[in-house]
Amino acid sequence: MSNYPEKTCSVERLVTVPADVQKVLNGEKTATRRNGVYAYPGEIMVLEGKEFKVDKLYAQTLGELTDEDAKREGYANLEQYKQSILALHPKMPWIPKMSVWVHEFSPVEK
């Protein structure tokens, strides 16, 4: 394990919004951003009986996000992703310097 901070939550809480769970199961979402560490690389997330392995964990600022990042989150573009996040967290401002933890994952092949 690298020099990651202590987890602030558990892998079970990584993807919980039903629409996002569906996107992961459909292969449309391969990353999620959180304000803390929810899983380390190698950990397994189980959604509706299917396993997904956390492949990468890294910090990124909101200002660094690209349309490609938004697509990995399951959105058409950055603006759509931003509006979705602000709708989920109505009091949260979008601060480009704010740092988040990116968790990238892929399905575990059986």
N, C-alpha and C positions, 0 to 999 in steps of 0.2 A: 504494500500500500504506500502511496505517495504521502506528501505532507498535507493531507486534507484536514480541515477542521472537524471537530466532533459533530456528529449528526444532530440536527435539531428536530428531526422527525424520523419516522420509519418508512421503509420501502413500500409498505402497504398503503401509505397515504400519498404516494408519488403521483398517481393519476386516479382521481376519484370522481370528477364530473362525468356523469353518464355519457354525454356527447363525446367527450374526450376518450373515454374508455372505448366507445364504438370506433372512433378514428384509429386508435391503436390496433384494435382487433382487425380492422379493415386494411391495415398497412399504410394509412394516410398520415399517421403521427408517429414519429420516431425520436422525438425529443420533447422534454418539458423543462421549463424554467421555474425555479423556486427561489425564495429569498433565503433559504438555508439548504443544508445538505440533507437529503432524504435517503440517499443510497450511495454506496461506494461501487466502483467498477467490479463486476463479477457477481454482484447480488442479483437475485432473481425476484421479479415482480410477477405476481399471478393475477390475471384478469379473466374472469369467467372460465377458470380452469386452464387457460393457456399461459405458458411461461414466456417471459421476456427478460433478457439479460441486460443489465446496465453495462454498456461498453465504454463509455467515457463520462468523465465528470470534470467540468472546468468552469471558471468564473468568467463572466462577460458583463459589460455594462449595457444598459438599455440602448444607449446611443450607438453601440456597435452592431446592433441587430440589423440584418439584411432581409430582403425578400426571401432568399434561400433559407434563412433561419426560420422565418415565418412558415414556409412550406413544410419544413421538418416538424413544425408544431401543428400542422394540419390546416393551415390557412392559405388562401390564395396569394396574399401579399402582406407586407409589414403593417400597412394601415388597418387591414381587417383584423390582424392579430392584436394590434394595439387597442382597437375599439372593444374587442372581446375582453381583454384584460381589464380595461377601465370599467366595463359593464359589470364584471365579476367583483371588482374592488372599487366601488363608487367614490370612496373618499381618498383613494390613492392617486397622487399626481404622477404623471409620466416624467420622470427625471432622468435625462440622458446619462448622468454620471452614476446613477444607482446601479450597484452591482448585484447580479443574480447568479445562481448556480445552475449550469446547464447539465442535465442528465440525458445522455443519448442512450437509446436501447434498441434491441433487435429481438425478433422471435427466436426462441430456443428450438432448434430443429430436433425432432425426436427420431 
